[in-house]
Amino acid sequence: TKRRRLVLSPFVFILQTMNGIRKKFVPAIIWATIVFGLSTLPGIVFPKVSVDNADKAVHFTMYFIFVVCLLWSIYFNEWKNAAIKAFLIAATFGFSMEIIQLLTNSYLHRYFEWWDVAANSFGALMAAIIVELFLKGKFIFKVKK
């Protein structure tokens, strides 16, 4: 049993570490699940809106919030280059959602759009820049300690 404990101890350590990291990423995981769910609903579920490109504002907002959640988690874990990592994760996730819509458009009635990818990425980029500037105290309003 002692040999077995020695073999299992690195795996136990990794699992315990991953469990702590997962807890810190709960807001980002919940938001990613919401985005995934909304992105994979059939297109006919959503009401038609008469405002041009209203869906782009929704894409921008969803990925802005996603990056804010990611940055909270990443800063909590004290990772370097947090804003860049959060932007890349969100942009990749957004592109992946569009690919899923492309592959499932025959029965979901959802379509790949480059402008959706751009809105996702722009929302993610703006959140990364704003949060980074805010945390460094270079934003319009400074954080008082």
Salt bridges, closest charged atoms under 4 A:
ASP55 OD2 - LYS56 NZ 2.84
GLU113 OE1 - LYS56 NZ 2.94
ASP116 OD1 - LYS56 NZ 2.72
ASP116 OD2 - HIS59 NE2 3.47
GLU132 OE2 - LYS136 NZ 3.19
